[in-house]
Amino acid sequence: MIKKLINNQIIDFNKILFQNYVDLGLNEAEFVMLLHLFSLYEKKKTVLSFNGLKSKMTLSSNELSNTLTSLINKGFLDINSEISKTGKEQECFDLTPTFTLIEKLFYDEQEELENRVKMEDSSKIVSVFEREWGRSLSPLELNVVSSLSKEYSFDEIYSAALESVKASKVNLKYIEAILRNNKGESKEINPDKAKAIDDFFSKIAR
């Protein structure tokens, strides 16, 4: 996906690499080399030219070779043998592994953010329940809250909590049953219901 976005110039490869090369585990020489290789890639010139790279960088031949080898070993670069139109064998570079690693970094960061949000939601839910019930939740109840927070949104659990209060059955098992029963329904809460939920939790938070 990200390769297509980069190829269509929707995403700026140079900017992404500059902002994330440290997190990707690249040093400065590897970063600059990838920039030069991408510049060639954009021009559809993927034949690997050692002398061409050397003319663009201040590295010695040995340093250049080590940097190129490091990029291959770290999984940022593939080198393939291809036959030119004249029948000559030539080495060509492929940046697809770099695009893949950038995409994975974004997915990992997104997953980490989502997990952090879920943990924060779980903590807020526990605080609300403990305040409402006037006691600490048991380890089993804490486990239930953690499990529900991974499966349902904060608003969905609030909504289920409101229903349980109206039914005079304020316990996690009943709340869990409401969420299970509503699983096939839309997760969006209509404005009236959202206001009722806000009013309810504002009241019990006082």
Secondary structure, 3 states (H helix, E strand, C coil): CHHHHHHCCCCCHHHHHHHHCCCCCCCHHHHHHHHHHHHHHHCCCCECCHHHHHHHCCCCHHHHHHHHHHHHHCCCCEEEEEECCCCCEEEEEECHHHHHHHHHHHHHHHHHHHHHHHHHHHHHHHHHHHHHHCCCCCHHHHHHHHHHHHHCCHHHHHHHHHHHHHCCCCCHHHHHHHHHHCCCCCCCCCHHHHHHHHHHHHHHHC
